[in-house]
């Protein structure tokens, strides 16, 4: 069993990976008494947290960080793998470092997309344009987020002794699918 915690800033490709998995592999909705809470990728017995009805999604569609952590724990007991991603998750170190320590018997891997800042900005601008938002885009916050996630959070995860994998943004899928097939980081 492995928890795959996929990280990156806005436009890095986190949700794109999940959309691709949902497009390529048979899945069913995971529901509870509150409604839809994730997807079950049948071939891999993997749970994806959150919703993917729009370009973005995942853990950003879950109301609280406590609920994200609760679902990871719940899914870790029920499925072979758990995948999570989201900009709010990507920014956070301690909560998910603690969770990785708690679930270390299962295997917890932090995946960081190495998407360039320039590419992230272009993708966010494109996404805004597709939604009809033609206002000028100020990349200041995205630039700060990119630095925070890529430099600070990644280094903290490494220093804490967690399994950290840098995903090649040009082709991250073989590594992710490889983990799902083989249960190794």
Wavefront OBJ file of the C-alpha trace (Angstrom):
o trace
v 0.000 0.000 0.000
v 1.251 3.454 -0.832
v -0.005 6.981 -0.253
v 0.949 9.154 -3.232
v 0.972 12.822 -2.189
v 1.386 14.802 -5.437
v 2.586 18.385 -5.037
v 3.188 21.477 -7.116
v 1.935 25.005 -7.518
v -0.963 26.305 -9.618
v -0.578 25.054 -13.183
v 2.077 22.463 -12.366
v -0.015 19.506 -13.555
v -1.263 17.931 -10.318
v -4.927 17.767 -11.310
v -3.982 16.901 -14.893
v -2.397 13.665 -13.632
v -5.611 12.748 -11.822
v -7.814 13.643 -14.800
v -5.604 11.441 -16.994
v -5.894 8.489 -14.591
v -9.679 8.901 -14.495
v -9.819 9.051 -18.296
v -7.563 6.054 -18.880
v -8.663 3.632 -16.162
v -12.042 2.290 -15.111
v -13.274 3.871 -11.932
v -16.332 4.248 -9.757
v -17.350 7.043 -7.436
v -16.667 6.634 -3.741
v -19.627 7.965 -1.785
v -20.626 8.201 1.836
v -23.617 9.732 3.581
v -22.355 13.213 2.613
v -22.132 12.367 -1.100
v -19.175 11.973 -3.464
v -15.820 11.858 -1.634
v -13.476 10.345 -4.211
v -12.915 7.814 -6.973
v -11.849 4.179 -6.919
v -9.454 3.229 -9.741
v -10.448 -0.408 -10.046
v -7.339 -1.801 -11.784
v -5.009 -0.475 -9.088
v -7.394 -0.620 -6.119
v -6.515 3.045 -5.635
v -8.585 5.830 -4.100
v -8.343 9.406 -5.422
v -9.467 12.015 -2.901
v -11.911 14.736 -3.870
v -13.780 15.697 -7.010
v -12.549 16.299 -10.545
v -15.533 17.922 -12.241
v -13.473 20.972 -13.307
v -9.857 21.572 -14.395
v -8.801 21.757 -10.766
v -10.069 19.649 -7.946
v -8.832 16.998 -5.604
v -8.251 18.050 -2.025
v -9.098 21.652 -2.911
v -12.703 20.443 -3.255
v -12.674 19.201 0.359
v -13.789 21.728 2.969
v -11.089 21.311 5.616
v -7.575 19.954 6.019
v -8.852 17.825 8.896
v -11.300 16.177 6.498
v -8.492 15.527 3.978
v -6.418 13.797 6.662
v -9.459 11.831 7.860
v -10.129 10.568 4.329
v -6.499 9.594 3.759
v -6.597 7.528 6.965
v -9.941 5.998 6.023
v -8.904 5.167 2.457
v -5.539 3.767 3.619
v -7.475 1.074 5.494
v -9.764 0.290 2.556
v -7.659 0.537 -0.616
v -4.233 -0.562 -1.817
v -3.233 3.015 -2.715
v -4.374 6.534 -1.902
v -3.693 9.529 -4.168
v -4.094 13.110 -3.059
v -3.224 16.490 -4.500
v -4.223 20.104 -4.200
v -2.696 23.528 -3.854
v -3.632 23.712 -0.173
v -2.009 20.329 0.493
v 1.059 21.340 -1.519
v 1.738 24.332 0.744
v 1.539 22.389 3.966
v 4.448 20.525 5.528
v 3.857 19.612 9.178
v 0.332 18.188 8.949
v 1.277 15.841 6.096
v 4.717 15.063 7.515
v 2.952 13.899 10.668
v 0.502 11.889 8.554
v 3.379 10.310 6.605
v 4.991 9.279 9.889
v 1.698 7.879 11.154
v 1.132 5.889 7.948
v 4.760 4.879 7.406
v 3.840 1.190 7.608
v 1.811 1.677 4.430
v 4.376 3.728 2.543
v 3.946 7.450 1.972
v 5.676 9.172 -0.948
v 5.807 12.919 -1.579
v 5.901 13.555 -5.343
v 6.955 17.049 -6.446
v 6.351 18.147 -10.042
v 9.376 20.012 -11.413
v 7.297 22.217 -13.703
v 9.059 25.491 -14.448
v 7.614 28.732 -13.114
v 7.260 30.018 -16.684
v 5.191 26.951 -17.676
v 2.990 27.248 -14.553
v 2.257 30.907 -15.317
v 1.397 30.090 -18.949
v -0.967 27.294 -17.890
v -2.754 29.481 -15.338
v -3.154 32.266 -17.905
v -4.536 29.762 -20.416
v -6.975 28.340 -17.872
v -8.171 31.863 -16.971
v -8.649 32.709 -20.646
v -10.674 29.508 -21.262
v -12.979 30.572 -18.421
v -13.469 33.988 -20.021
v -11.252 35.885 -17.590
v -9.300 38.321 -19.771
v -8.070 40.565 -16.940
v -4.287 40.951 -16.780
v -2.704 38.245 -14.643
v -0.322 39.228 -11.855
v 1.986 36.243 -11.223
v 3.311 37.520 -7.867
v 1.351 35.048 -5.714
v 1.980 32.139 -8.059
v 5.707 32.936 -8.036
v 5.708 32.973 -4.227
v 3.771 29.671 -4.115
v 6.141 28.045 -6.610
v 9.160 29.006 -4.511
v 7.479 27.973 -1.260
v 6.503 24.521 -2.539
v 9.519 23.704 -4.693
v 12.205 25.093 -2.437
v 10.888 25.064 1.124
v 8.331 22.266 1.441
v 10.300 19.813 -0.713
v 13.467 20.442 1.289
v 11.602 20.018 4.589
v 10.150 16.690 3.430
v 13.619 15.502 2.446
v 15.182 16.710 5.707
v 12.457 14.896 7.681
v 13.535 11.631 6.047
v 10.402 11.126 3.968
v 10.381 9.430 0.577
v 10.573 12.317 -1.896
v 10.380 11.851 -5.658
v 10.830 14.633 -8.204
v 8.467 14.020 -11.113
v 9.615 15.074 -14.553
v 6.873 17.489 -15.622
v 7.312 16.432 -19.251
v 6.239 12.869 -18.506
v 5.183 12.199 -14.906
v 2.745 9.421 -15.728
v 5.122 6.436 -16.051
v 6.416 7.005 -12.523
v 2.926 7.362 -11.027
v 1.521 4.353 -12.895
v 4.664 2.388 -12.008
v 4.054 2.996 -8.313
v 0.412 2.002 -8.678
v 1.423 -1.234 -10.408
v 4.371 -2.095 -8.179
v 3.678 -0.288 -4.878
v 7.142 1.254 -4.677
v 8.275 4.909 -4.872
l 1 2 3 4 5 6 7 8 9 10 11 12 13 14 15 16 17 18 19 20 21 22 23 24 25 26 27 28 29 30 31 32 33 34 35 36 37 38 39 40 41 42 43 44 45 46 47 48 49 50 51 52 53 54 55 56 57 58 59 60 61 62 63 64 65 66 67 68 69 70 71 72 73 74 75 76 77 78 79 80 81 82 83 84 85 86 87 88 89 90 91 92 93 94 95 96 97 98 99 100 101 102 103 104 105 106 107 108 109 110 111 112 113 114 115 116 117 118 119 120 121 122 123 124 125 126 127 128 129 130 131 132 133 134 135 136 137 138 139 140 141 142 143 144 145 146 147 148 149 150 151 152 153 154 155 156 157 158 159 160 161 162 163 164 165 166 167 168 169 170 171 172 173 174 175 176 177 178 179 180 181 182 183 184 185
